[in-house]
Amino acid sequence: MLFNSYEFIFIFLPIVLIIYFNLNRFGKYNLSKGWLVIASLYFYSYFHKSYLILIVSSILFNYFIGYLLNKKENNRKVYLILGLIFNLGTLGYFKYYDFFVKNINIVFKTDFNLINILLPLGISFFTFQQLSFVIDSYNGKSLHYDFLSYALFVTFFPQLIAGPIVTPSEMLPQFKDKKNKLINYENMNRGLYIFSIGLAKKVILADSIASFANAGFDKMQSLTFVEAWLSSLSYTLQLYFDFSGYCDMAMGIALMFNILLPLNFNSPYKSLDIQEFWQRWHMTLGRFMKNYLYIPLGGNKKGELKTYGNLWIVFLVSGLWHGAGWNFIIWGAMHGLGILVHRIWHKTGHKLNKFLAWFITFNLVNILWIFFRAKNFKGAVKVLNGMCNISTIKITKLYFEKCFGVLSPMGHLEILYLILIISVIICFFFKNTFYLSKKKLNIKGKILYISFLFSFSILFLERMATFLYFNF
C-alpha cells in the first residue's frame, strides 16, 4: 500500500487512527499498541505477503538477543556477534547474494545458480534499526522495553518501508509516554499539513519530472548535450522530491499519532560543500553510519591517514547499502573521494566564493547521481558522453516521443516544463517543510493551504508511482 493511494488516504489511515485513539481513550493501552503493530504488519504485507514471516522472525530473534544483552548475562559478546551475523547475514542473502554470485561467476568462470529472489521491501531500513537496538543493548543503554513496544519500534508503518532510520532511544520512550496516547489536535493539524506538502512533492513534482529522466536513462540509445543535462538534472530533482516527499509524509503521519520522527532532509541542494551536503541529505543514514561504523572504526582518533580511510569505507558501505550493483559502489566511492578532497582543501584555509562553492557542489552531486540512477555502468557512460558532447546542442523529436510514449500536444509539454521550473525554484529558493511546519499561520490560511495542496494532489493519484527508495 502506498502513501499516495486512495485506499491508504481514505480508508487505511483513518481507520487505524480512529481505532487506535478510541482504544487508548478507554485505557486499553496494550491493546492499542497491539492494534498498531497488526495494522503495520498488514500495511507491510499489502506489498508481498510472503515476507511477513521474514519480518516477524527478525523481530522475535532481535528482541530475544536484546533481552539477553540487557540482562547483563555472561557471554554478552557472543550474543552481540549472533545478532550481527543474523542481521547482516539476512540482509546479505536477500539483497546481495545474486550480485556476489554473478561476480564470482565472471571472475572464476564458474556457473553457480542465481536465486533471483524478490528484494523484501524495507529490509535495509528495518535491519539497520534492529542492528542499532542490538548494539545499543550491548553498550548498556538500558533498553528494557516490552515486546509489543519493540515490535512497534520496528514495524511502525509511517517509517517501516523507507525510513527515516530511527534509533530505539528516540522511539521507544515515545511509545511508552501516556501523553502520546491521547488525541492532540495541534499535532493532528500539523501532521496533515506536513503530509500534504510531502504528497504534493511526490505526486505533482517528482512523478511529473520523472518523464524527462526516464526518457534519457531508459529509452534513448544516445543523448544530445541538452537531453543529457535535462535527464540528469531531472533525476536529481525527482530523487529529492520523491524521497523528501516520502519522509515528509512519514513525519506527518507519525505526528498524527503524536510520534516525532527525526528530520531527514534539510535543503541539501543549497549546500556549499560535499560535507555539508551529507549533513543535510538522508541525515538519519549519515547518523547511523557515524555512530555504528565510523566511530567503531576509530573515527578521527588514529591519525589523519586512518581518518581518511575510515571516511572512505563509510561512503563505500553507504553506496553498497543503497543497492547491489557496481554503479552504487562507484557512487559511494566517488562521494568518499569528494569528502577527502574537501577535507584536504579545508585544511589549506582557502575559501571559495559562495556561489562558486555551491555551483561546484551541486554539479558534483548531480553528476554522481547518474551512477545512482543508471541501470549499469554503460548506461551512466551514455549520459556522461551526452553531457560532454557540446556539438549537439539540440533536443530531438524522438526524446519527446520517449517522454510521453507518443508526441504530446504542445500544451502538455509546456505544463511539464512549468513543473520542472517550479521544482527548481522550490528546491533552491523556498524554505523546507520542517521550517514551514514550525511557522505560525493563521487557522484560516493554514486550512486553505492544506486544502489546496491536498485537493490538487488527489488529482494526480491515478499514476500510483512507487517511491524510488523502495528499491534500496
C-alpha positions as CSV (number, residue, x, y, z in Angstrom):
1,M,0.0,0.0,0.0
2,L,1.4,3.4,-1.0
3,F,1.0,6.6,0.9
4,N,0.0,8.2,-2.4
5,S,-3.0,5.9,-2.9
6,Y,-6.8,6.3,-2.4
7,E,-7.0,3.2,-0.2
8,F,-4.3,4.5,2.2
9,I,-5.5,8.1,2.5
10,F,-9.3,7.5,2.7
11,I,-9.5,4.0,4.2
12,F,-6.5,2.6,6.0
13,L,-5.1,5.7,7.8
14,P,-8.5,7.0,9.1
15,I,-9.5,3.5,10.4
16,V,-6.2,3.0,12.1
17,L,-6.3,6.4,13.7
18,I,-9.9,6.1,14.9
19,I,-9.5,2.6,16.5
20,Y,-6.0,3.4,18.0
21,F,-7.2,6.5,19.8
22,N,-10.5,5.0,20.9
23,L,-8.7,2.1,22.5
24,N,-6.4,4.5,24.3
25,R,-9.4,6.6,25.4
26,F,-10.8,3.6,27.3
27,G,-7.4,2.8,28.8
28,K,-6.7,-0.2,26.6
29,Y,-3.0,0.8,26.1
30,N,-1.6,-2.6,25.3
31,L,-4.5,-3.4,23.0
32,S,-4.0,-0.1,21.1
33,K,-0.3,-0.9,20.8
34,G,-1.0,-4.4,19.5
35,W,-3.6,-2.9,17.1
36,L,-0.9,-0.6,15.7
37,V,1.5,-3.5,15.3
38,I,-1.1,-5.6,13.5
39,A,-2.1,-2.6,11.3
40,S,1.6,-2.0,10.4
41,L,2.2,-5.7,9.6
42,Y,-0.9,-5.6,7.3
43,F,0.5,-2.4,5.7
44,Y,3.8,-4.3,5.1
45,S,2.1,-7.5,3.8
46,Y,0.0,-5.5,1.4
47,F,3.1,-5.3,-0.9
48,H,4.0,-9.0,-0.6
49,K,2.5,-11.4,2.0
50,S,5.4,-13.9,1.9
51,Y,7.7,-11.5,3.7
52,L,5.6,-11.4,6.8
53,I,7.5,-14.5,8.0
54,L,10.8,-12.7,7.5
55,I,10.0,-9.5,9.4
56,V,8.2,-11.3,12.3
57,S,11.1,-13.8,12.6
58,S,13.6,-10.9,12.6
59,I,11.7,-9.1,15.3
60,L,11.5,-12.2,17.5
61,F,15.2,-13.0,17.1
62,N,16.4,-9.5,17.7
63,Y,14.2,-8.9,20.7
64,F,15.4,-12.1,22.3
65,I,19.1,-11.1,21.7
66,G,18.4,-7.7,23.1
67,Y,16.7,-9.2,26.1
68,L,19.7,-11.4,26.9
69,L,22.1,-8.4,26.4
70,N,20.0,-6.1,28.7
71,K,20.0,-8.8,31.4
72,K,23.8,-8.4,31.6
73,E,24.3,-12.1,31.4
74,N,27.6,-13.8,30.6
75,N,28.8,-14.3,27.1
76,R,27.4,-10.9,26.0
77,K,29.9,-10.6,23.2
78,V,28.7,-13.9,21.8
79,Y,25.1,-12.6,21.8
80,L,26.3,-9.5,20.1
81,I,28.1,-11.5,17.4
82,L,25.0,-13.7,16.9
83,G,22.9,-10.5,16.4
84,L,25.3,-9.1,13.9
85,I,25.6,-12.3,12.0
86,F,21.8,-12.8,11.8
87,N,21.0,-9.2,10.7
88,L,23.9,-8.8,8.3
89,G,23.5,-12.3,7.0
90,T,19.8,-11.9,6.3
91,L,20.4,-8.6,4.5
92,G,23.3,-10.1,2.6
93,Y,21.3,-13.1,1.5
94,F,18.3,-11.3,0.3
95,K,20.0,-8.2,-1.1
96,Y,23.5,-9.2,-2.2
97,Y,23.6,-13.0,-2.9
98,D,22.9,-12.7,-6.7
99,F,25.3,-9.8,-7.0
100,F,28.2,-11.6,-5.4
101,V,27.5,-14.9,-7.2
102,K,27.2,-13.2,-10.5
103,N,30.6,-11.5,-10.0
104,I,32.2,-14.8,-8.8
105,N,30.9,-16.5,-12.0
106,I,32.5,-13.8,-14.1
107,V,35.9,-13.8,-12.3
108,F,36.3,-17.5,-11.8
109,K,34.4,-18.7,-14.9
110,T,32.0,-20.7,-12.6
111,D,28.4,-21.4,-13.1
112,F,26.7,-21.0,-9.7
113,N,22.9,-20.6,-9.9
114,L,21.3,-17.3,-9.2
115,I,18.3,-17.3,-6.9
116,N,16.6,-14.3,-8.4
117,I,14.9,-13.6,-5.1
118,L,12.5,-10.6,-4.8
119,L,14.0,-8.0,-2.5
120,P,11.9,-7.6,0.6
121,L,10.7,-4.0,0.9
122,G,12.3,-2.0,3.7
123,I,14.8,-4.7,4.6
124,S,17.7,-2.2,4.5
125,F,15.8,0.1,6.9
126,F,14.4,-2.3,9.5
127,T,17.7,-4.3,9.5
128,F,19.7,-1.1,10.4
129,Q,17.1,-0.2,13.1
130,Q,17.4,-3.6,14.7
131,L,21.2,-3.5,14.5
132,S,21.1,-0.3,16.5
133,F,18.9,-2.0,19.1
134,V,21.3,-4.9,19.5
135,I,24.4,-2.7,19.6
136,D,22.9,-0.2,22.0
137,S,21.8,-3.1,24.2
138,Y,25.3,-4.4,24.2
139,N,26.7,-1.0,25.1
140,G,24.5,-0.9,28.2
141,K,21.9,1.8,27.1
142,S,19.2,0.1,29.3
143,L,16.7,-0.6,26.6
144,H,14.3,-2.5,28.9
145,Y,11.1,-2.5,26.9
146,D,8.2,-4.9,26.5
147,F,7.9,-7.0,23.3
148,L,4.9,-5.0,21.9
149,S,6.8,-1.7,22.2
150,Y,9.8,-3.3,20.5
151,A,7.6,-4.8,17.7
152,L,6.1,-1.3,17.2
153,F,9.5,0.3,17.1
154,V,10.4,-2.0,14.1
155,T,7.1,-2.1,12.3
156,F,5.6,1.4,12.8
157,F,4.2,1.8,9.4
158,P,5.0,5.5,8.7
159,Q,8.7,4.8,8.6
160,L,8.8,1.0,8.0
161,I,9.4,0.9,4.2
162,A,11.8,3.8,3.5
163,G,12.8,5.4,6.8
164,P,13.9,7.7,8.3
165,I,16.2,5.3,10.1
166,V,15.2,5.7,13.8
167,T,17.0,4.6,16.9
168,P,15.5,2.8,19.9
169,S,16.3,5.6,22.3
170,E,14.4,8.2,20.4
171,M,11.3,6.0,19.6
172,L,10.7,3.5,22.4
173,P,10.2,6.2,25.1
174,Q,7.6,7.9,22.9
175,F,5.6,4.7,22.6
176,K,5.6,4.5,26.4
177,D,4.6,8.1,27.1
178,K,0.9,8.1,28.1
179,K,0.5,11.7,26.9
180,N,1.1,10.5,23.4
181,K,-1.8,8.1,23.6
182,L,-4.5,10.8,23.6
183,I,-5.6,12.8,20.5
184,N,-3.6,16.0,20.2
185,Y,-5.4,18.2,17.7
186,E,-2.4,20.5,17.2
187,N,-0.2,17.5,16.2
188,M,-3.1,16.2,14.0
189,N,-3.3,19.5,12.2
190,R,0.5,19.9,11.9
191,G,0.8,16.3,10.7
192,L,-1.8,16.8,8.0
193,Y,0.0,20.0,7.0
194,I,3.3,18.2,6.6
195,F,1.7,15.1,4.9
196,S,0.0,17.4,2.3
197,I,3.3,19.1,1.4
198,G,5.0,15.7,1.1
199,L,2.2,14.3,-1.0
200,A,2.4,17.3,-3.4
201,K,6.2,16.9,-3.7
202,K,5.7,13.2,-4.7
203,V,2.7,13.2,-7.0
204,I,2.9,16.6,-8.6
205,L,6.6,17.3,-8.8
206,A,8.6,14.1,-8.6
207,D,6.3,11.9,-10.7
208,S,5.9,14.6,-13.4
209,I,9.6,15.5,-13.9
210,A,10.4,11.7,-14.0
211,S,9.3,11.8,-17.6
212,F,12.5,13.5,-18.6
213,A,14.7,11.3,-16.5
214,N,13.1,8.1,-17.7
215,A,13.3,9.1,-21.3
216,G,17.1,9.8,-21.1
217,F,18.2,7.0,-18.9
218,D,15.9,4.2,-20.1
219,K,14.6,4.8,-23.5
220,M,17.3,6.6,-25.6
221,Q,20.3,4.9,-27.2
222,S,22.2,8.1,-27.2
223,L,21.6,11.7,-25.9
224,T,22.4,15.1,-27.2
225,F,24.0,17.7,-24.9
226,V,20.7,19.3,-23.8
227,E,18.9,15.9,-23.5
228,A,21.7,14.5,-21.3
229,W,21.7,17.5,-19.0
230,L,17.9,17.7,-18.9
231,S,17.8,14.0,-18.0
232,S,20.4,14.2,-15.2
233,L,19.0,17.4,-13.7
234,S,15.5,15.9,-13.8
235,Y,16.6,12.8,-12.0
236,T,18.4,14.9,-9.4
237,L,15.2,16.8,-8.7
238,Q,13.0,13.8,-9.0
239,L,15.0,11.9,-6.4
240,Y,15.0,14.8,-4.0
241,F,11.2,15.4,-4.2
242,D,10.4,11.7,-4.2
243,F,12.4,10.8,-1.1
244,S,12.0,14.0,0.9
245,G,8.3,13.8,0.0
246,Y,8.1,10.3,1.4
247,C,9.9,11.5,4.6
248,D,7.5,14.4,4.9
249,M,4.5,12.1,4.6
250,A,6.1,9.7,7.2
251,M,6.8,12.5,9.6
252,G,3.3,13.9,9.1
253,I,1.5,10.6,9.6
254,A,3.7,9.8,12.7
255,L,2.8,13.2,14.2
256,M,-0.9,12.3,13.9
257,F,-0.1,9.5,16.3
258,N,1.9,12.0,18.5
259,I,5.2,10.4,17.5
260,L,8.0,12.7,16.4
261,L,10.3,11.2,13.7
262,P,13.8,12.7,13.2
263,L,14.4,15.2,10.4
264,N,15.9,13.5,7.4
265,F,16.3,16.4,4.9
266,N,17.4,20.0,5.4
267,S,17.6,21.7,2.0
268,P,20.6,19.6,0.8
269,Y,20.9,21.2,-2.6
270,K,21.7,24.5,-1.0
271,S,25.0,23.1,0.4
272,L,28.3,24.9,-0.2
273,D,30.5,21.7,0.0
274,I,30.1,18.0,-0.2
275,Q,30.4,17.5,3.6
276,E,27.6,20.0,4.2
277,F,25.5,18.1,1.6
278,W,25.9,14.9,3.6
279,Q,24.9,16.7,6.8
280,R,21.7,17.7,5.1
281,W,20.8,14.7,2.9
282,H,19.4,11.4,4.3
283,M,20.5,12.7,7.7
284,T,19.5,9.6,9.6
285,L,21.6,7.3,7.4
286,G,24.6,9.6,8.0
287,R,23.9,9.5,11.7
288,F,23.7,5.7,11.7
289,M,27.0,5.3,9.7
290,K,28.8,7.7,12.0
291,N,27.6,6.1,15.3
292,Y,27.8,2.4,14.2
293,L,30.6,2.3,11.7
294,Y,32.8,5.4,11.6
295,I,33.3,5.7,15.4
296,P,33.8,1.9,15.9
297,L,36.4,2.0,13.1
298,G,38.3,4.6,15.2
299,G,36.8,7.8,13.8
300,N,39.3,10.6,13.7
301,K,41.3,9.5,16.7
302,K,44.0,7.4,15.0
303,G,45.7,9.9,12.8
304,E,44.8,11.8,9.6
305,L,45.6,8.9,7.2
306,K,43.4,6.5,9.2
307,T,40.6,9.1,9.4
308,Y,40.6,9.3,5.6
309,G,40.5,5.6,5.3
310,N,37.6,5.4,7.8
311,L,35.6,8.1,5.9
312,W,36.1,6.3,2.5
313,I,35.0,3.0,4.0
314,V,31.8,4.7,5.4
315,F,30.9,6.0,2.0
316,L,31.8,2.8,0.2
317,V,29.4,0.9,2.6
318,S,26.8,3.7,2.1
319,G,26.9,3.1,-1.6
320,L,26.6,-0.7,-1.2
321,W,23.7,-0.2,1.3
322,H,21.8,1.5,-1.4
323,G,21.9,-1.3,-3.9
324,A,23.7,-4.5,-5.1
325,G,25.5,-3.1,-8.1
326,W,28.8,-1.7,-9.2
327,N,27.2,1.6,-10.0
328,F,26.2,2.1,-6.4
329,I,29.7,1.1,-5.2
330,I,31.2,3.7,-7.7
331,W,28.7,6.3,-6.5
332,G,29.7,5.7,-2.8
333,A,33.4,5.6,-3.6
334,M,33.3,8.8,-5.5
335,H,31.4,10.6,-2.7
336,G,34.0,9.3,-0.3
337,L,36.8,10.7,-2.5
338,G,34.9,14.0,-2.7
339,I,34.8,14.2,1.1
340,L,38.6,13.5,1.3
341,V,39.4,16.2,-1.3
342,H,37.1,18.6,0.7
343,R,38.9,17.9,4.0
344,I,42.3,18.4,2.4
345,W,41.2,21.7,0.8
346,H,39.6,22.8,4.1
347,K,43.0,22.3,5.8
348,T,44.7,24.8,3.4
349,G,42.5,27.6,4.8
350,H,41.4,28.7,1.4
351,K,37.7,29.6,0.8
352,L,35.7,29.8,-2.4
353,N,33.2,32.4,-3.4
354,K,29.8,31.2,-2.1
355,F,28.1,30.9,-5.5
356,L,31.1,29.1,-6.9
357,A,31.2,26.7,-3.9
358,W,27.5,26.0,-4.4
359,F,27.9,25.6,-8.2
360,I,30.7,23.0,-7.8
361,T,29.0,21.1,-5.0
362,F,25.6,20.9,-6.8
363,N,27.2,19.8,-10.1
364,L,29.3,17.2,-8.4
365,V,26.2,15.8,-6.7
366,N,24.2,15.9,-9.9
367,I,26.9,14.1,-11.9
368,L,27.4,11.4,-9.3
369,W,23.6,10.8,-9.2
370,I,24.0,9.5,-12.8
371,F,25.7,6.4,-11.4
372,F,23.0,6.1,-8.8
373,R,20.2,6.2,-11.4
374,A,21.7,4.3,-14.4
375,K,20.9,0.6,-14.6
376,N,24.5,-0.2,-15.3
377,F,27.9,1.4,-15.9
378,K,27.2,1.5,-19.7
379,G,24.0,3.5,-19.1
380,A,25.9,6.0,-16.9
381,V,28.6,6.4,-19.6
382,K,25.8,7.1,-22.2
383,V,24.5,10.1,-20.2
384,L,28.0,11.4,-19.3
385,N,29.0,11.3,-23.0
386,G,26.0,13.3,-23.9
387,M,26.7,15.9,-21.2
388,C,30.2,16.4,-22.7
389,N,29.1,16.4,-26.4
390,I,28.7,20.2,-26.7
391,S,28.5,19.9,-30.5
392,T,24.9,18.5,-30.3
393,I,23.1,21.4,-28.6
394,K,19.5,20.4,-29.5
395,I,16.6,18.3,-28.4
396,T,15.4,15.6,-30.8
397,K,11.8,14.8,-31.6
398,L,12.5,11.2,-30.5
399,Y,13.4,12.4,-27.0
400,F,9.9,13.9,-26.5
401,E,8.3,10.9,-28.0
402,K,10.1,8.8,-25.4
403,C,9.0,11.2,-22.7
404,F,5.3,10.8,-23.4
405,G,5.1,7.5,-25.2
406,V,3.8,9.4,-28.2
407,L,4.4,13.0,-29.1
408,S,2.0,15.0,-27.0
409,P,0.3,18.3,-27.8
410,M,2.5,21.4,-27.1
411,G,0.2,22.3,-24.2
412,H,1.2,19.2,-22.3
413,L,4.9,19.9,-22.9
414,E,4.6,23.4,-21.6
415,I,2.9,22.1,-18.4
416,L,5.8,19.7,-17.9
417,Y,8.4,22.4,-18.4
418,L,6.5,24.6,-16.0
419,I,6.5,21.9,-13.3
420,L,10.3,21.4,-13.9
421,I,10.9,25.2,-13.4
422,I,8.7,25.3,-10.3
423,S,10.7,22.3,-8.9
424,V,13.9,24.2,-9.4
425,I,12.5,27.3,-7.7
426,I,11.2,25.4,-4.7
427,C,14.4,23.4,-4.3
428,F,16.8,26.3,-4.3
429,F,14.8,29.3,-3.0
430,F,12.0,28.1,-0.7
431,K,12.2,27.1,2.9
432,N,12.0,23.4,3.7
433,T,9.0,21.6,5.1
434,F,10.3,21.4,8.6
435,Y,10.7,25.2,8.7
436,L,7.3,25.7,7.2
437,S,5.6,23.4,9.7
438,K,7.2,25.5,12.6
439,K,6.0,28.7,11.1
440,K,2.8,30.0,12.6
441,L,0.0,30.5,10.1
442,N,-3.5,31.8,11.0
443,I,-6.0,28.9,11.1
444,K,-7.9,30.1,8.0
445,G,-4.7,30.4,5.9
446,K,-3.5,27.0,7.0
447,I,-6.8,25.3,6.2
448,L,-6.8,27.0,2.7
449,Y,-3.2,26.0,2.1
450,I,-3.7,22.4,3.1
451,S,-7.0,22.1,1.3
452,F,-5.4,23.4,-2.0
453,L,-2.3,21.2,-1.8
454,F,-4.3,18.1,-0.7
455,S,-7.1,18.5,-3.3
456,F,-4.7,19.3,-6.1
457,S,-2.5,16.3,-5.2
458,I,-5.5,13.9,-5.2
459,L,-6.0,14.7,-8.9
460,F,-2.6,13.1,-9.6
461,L,-3.1,9.8,-7.6
462,E,-4.1,7.9,-10.7
463,R,-0.5,7.5,-11.6
464,M,0.2,5.4,-8.4
465,A,4.0,5.6,-8.8
466,T,6.1,3.8,-6.2
467,F,8.8,5.6,-4.2
468,L,12.4,5.4,-5.5
469,Y,13.8,4.4,-2.2
470,F,11.6,1.3,-2.1
471,N,14.2,-0.2,-4.4
472,F,17.1,0.3,-1.9
